[in-house]
C-alpha cells in the first residue's frame, strides 16, 4: 500500500474510533436521562453525576425549623456538593401549606420529572406517577443517603409535610412545622424510608402520620431525626 493510502487508512480508523467513543458517551447520557423506560440501574460516569436522589444523612439540628424551603434546598445542595453531585440542581421533597400571603406548595411539583437514581445508580422511579404509585422502588436498601448508607431504624421517619400523592394538606392542617420554620409548636407529616412503621399508612414512604411536635426531642421519640428526601430536578 502506498504512503498516501496508508495515511487515508489511518485517518479513517481514527474517525471510526472517535465516532464509537462519541456514541458511547451519548448512550451513557441517554441512559441517565431515562424516561418511562429508564433502566433499572446506570453505570458510573457520563456528563452528569449518577446521583439524583438521596435521604439526607443528617438534619439541620433544629427540629422542623429548616429555614423554610430555601434552607432545606440549600442543605440538599450542600450535601450533594460534598459528594461530587453538585452538578445537579437539588430540591427538598417538602410541601408547604397556604398562608394569607402565599399559596400552598406541593412537594411533587418541586422535584422535576425524573428519572431518579440513588447514589449507587439504582433506579428509584422513572417519573412522578411511578414515584407516587406501585412502581416506586423506595425501600430500606434503596432509600439511602448521599454517601450510600442505609437510614437507621431510629431515624427512618422522613419529613415531607405531604399527602400520599405528594400534595400539600388543605386548610390549616399544620403538618409542616409552620412551613418548616418551627422547632417547637406544630407537627410534621412524615413517611418511612424503609416503609415499616406505624400510623394510618405504615408502609408509606411519604405520608404515614403526623409527629407530636417539631422539636428534635419530639422527632427522636417517634423515630425521626429531622431527615428529608432530596431530588435532582435536572
C-alpha positions in Angstrom: 0.0 0.0 0.0 1.3 3.5 -0.9 2.2 6.0 1.8 -0.9 8.1 0.7 -3.1 5.0 1.1 -1.8 4.2 4.5 -2.4 7.8 5.6 -6.0 7.6 4.4 -6.5 4.3 6.2 -5.1 5.8 9.4 -7.4 8.8 9.2 -10.4 6.5 8.6 -9.6 4.4 11.6 -9.2 7.5 13.8 -12.6 8.8 12.7 -14.2 5.4 13.4 -12.8 5.3 16.9 -13.9 8.8 17.6 -17.4 8.1 16.4 -17.7 5.0 18.6 -16.5 6.9 21.7 -18.9 9.7 21.0 -21.8 7.2 20.5 -20.8 5.5 23.8 -20.8 8.9 25.7 -24.2 9.8 24.2 -25.6 6.4 25.2 -24.5 6.8 28.7 -26.0 10.3 28.9 -29.3 9.0 27.3 -29.4 6.2 29.9 -29.1 8.7 32.7 -31.8 10.9 31.2 -34.0 7.9 31.0 -37.8 8.3 30.8 -40.7 5.9 31.1 -38.5 3.0 30.2 -35.5 4.1 32.3 -33.0 1.3 33.0 -33.1 -0.3 36.5 -29.6 0.9 37.1 -27.0 3.0 35.4 -23.2 2.9 35.3 -21.0 5.5 36.9 -19.7 8.1 34.6 -21.2 10.3 31.9 -21.6 14.0 31.6 -23.5 14.3 34.9 -23.1 12.5 38.3 -25.3 9.5 38.7 -26.9 10.5 42.0 -30.3 12.1 41.5 -31.9 11.1 44.8 -30.9 10.7 48.4 -32.1 10.9 52.0 -30.2 13.5 53.9 -27.5 11.8 56.1 -28.2 14.4 58.8 -30.8 17.1 59.6 -30.2 20.7 60.3 -30.2 20.2 64.1 -33.2 22.5 64.7 -36.1 20.1 64.5 -38.7 21.2 62.0 -37.0 24.6 61.5 -35.2 24.0 58.2 -35.1 27.7 57.2 -38.1 27.2 55.0 -37.9 25.6 51.6 -34.9 27.6 50.7 -33.0 26.4 53.7 -33.9 22.8 53.0 -32.9 23.1 49.4 -29.6 24.6 50.4 -29.0 21.6 52.7 -29.6 19.2 49.9 -27.3 21.1 47.6 -24.5 21.2 50.1 -24.7 17.5 50.9 -24.7 16.7 47.2 -21.8 19.0 46.5 -19.7 17.3 49.2 -20.2 14.0 47.4 -19.5 15.3 43.9 -23.1 15.5 42.8 -23.3 19.3 42.9 -23.6 19.4 39.2 -27.3 18.9 39.6 -29.8 21.4 41.0 -31.3 19.9 44.1 -34.7 20.3 45.8 -36.1 19.0 49.1 -39.2 16.9 48.8 -41.3 19.1 51.1 -44.8 20.6 50.9 -45.9 23.9 52.5 -49.4 25.0 53.5 -51.2 28.0 52.2 -51.0 31.2 54.2 -52.7 34.6 53.9 -49.9 35.8 51.6 -48.7 32.7 49.7 -50.3 29.6 48.1 -49.6 26.0 49.1 -46.6 24.3 47.5 -46.7 20.6 46.6 -43.6 18.5 47.1 -44.3 16.7 43.9 -44.2 19.9 41.9 -40.7 20.8 43.2 -38.6 17.8 42.1 -38.7 17.7 38.3 -39.9 14.8 36.2 -37.4 12.1 36.8 -35.9 9.6 36.4 -34.2 9.5 39.8 -31.3 7.2 40.8 -29.7 6.8 44.2 -26.0 7.2 44.9 -25.4 3.6 43.8 -27.0 4.1 40.4 -30.2 2.2 41.3 -33.5 3.4 39.9 -35.9 4.9 42.4 -38.6 5.9 39.9 -38.7 6.8 36.2 -41.3 9.6 36.6 -43.7 11.2 39.1 -46.6 8.8 38.6 -44.3 5.8 39.3 -42.8 7.6 42.3 -46.2 8.0 43.9 -47.6 4.7 42.8 -46.8 1.0 42.9 -43.7 1.3 40.7 -41.8 3.2 43.3 -38.6 1.4 44.2 -38.1 3.3 47.5 -37.3 0.8 50.3 -34.8 0.3 53.0 -32.0 -0.8 50.7 -32.6 1.9 48.0 -33.7 4.9 50.1 -30.1 5.6 51.1 -28.1 8.7 52.0 -25.8 10.7 49.7 -23.0 8.5 50.9 -24.9 5.3 50.2 -25.6 4.5 53.8 -28.9 2.9 54.8 -31.0 5.1 57.1 -31.1 3.8 60.7 -34.4 2.5 62.0 -34.1 5.1 64.8 -34.2 7.9 62.1 -36.5 6.4 59.5 -39.3 8.9 59.9 -38.7 11.3 57.0 -40.2 14.9 56.9 -42.4 15.6 53.9 -45.5 17.6 55.0 -47.3 15.8 52.2 -50.3 13.6 51.4 -49.6 10.2 49.6 -49.8 11.8 46.2 -47.2 14.4 47.1 -49.5 17.3 47.5 -49.9 19.7 50.4 -52.6 19.2 53.0 -55.6 21.6 52.6 -56.6 24.3 55.0 -54.7 24.8 58.3 -53.7 21.2 58.8 -50.4 22.1 60.5 -48.4 19.3 59.0 -45.4 21.3 58.0 -43.9 22.7 61.3 -45.2 26.2 60.3 -43.9 25.7 56.8 -40.5 24.4 58.0 -39.7 27.3 60.4 -40.8 25.9 63.8 -38.6 23.9 66.2 -41.3 23.7 68.8 -45.0 24.0 68.3 -46.8 22.2 65.5 -46.3 18.9 63.8 -44.9 17.5 60.6 -46.3 14.7 58.3 -43.7 12.0 57.9 -43.1 8.9 55.8 -40.9 5.9 56.4 -37.8 5.4 54.3 -37.9 1.7 55.0 -41.7 1.5 54.6 -42.0 0.0 58.1 -43.7 1.9 60.8 -47.0 3.0 62.4 -49.8 5.4 61.7 -52.6 5.4 59.1 -50.3 4.4 56.3 -47.4 2.4 58.0 -45.9 1.3 54.7 -45.9 4.8 53.1 -42.6 6.4 52.2 -44.1 10.0 52.2 -47.3 10.2 54.3 -47.6 7.8 57.3 -48.6 10.1 60.2 -48.0 13.5 61.9 -45.4 14.0 64.6 -46.2 15.1 68.1 -44.2 18.3 67.9 -41.5 19.9 65.9 -38.5 19.7 68.2 -35.5 17.4 67.9 -36.7 15.6 71.0 -40.2 15.1 69.6 -38.8 13.7 66.4 -36.5 11.3 68.3 -39.3 10.0 70.4 -41.2 8.6 67.4 -38.2 7.5 65.4 -37.0 10.6 63.5 -34.0 12.8 63.2 -35.2 15.7 61.0 -34.1 14.0 57.8 -35.8 14.6 54.4 -35.6 13.5 50.8 -33.6 15.3 48.2 -34.3 15.0 44.4 -32.3 16.4 41.4 -34.5 18.4 39.0 -32.1 18.0 36.1 
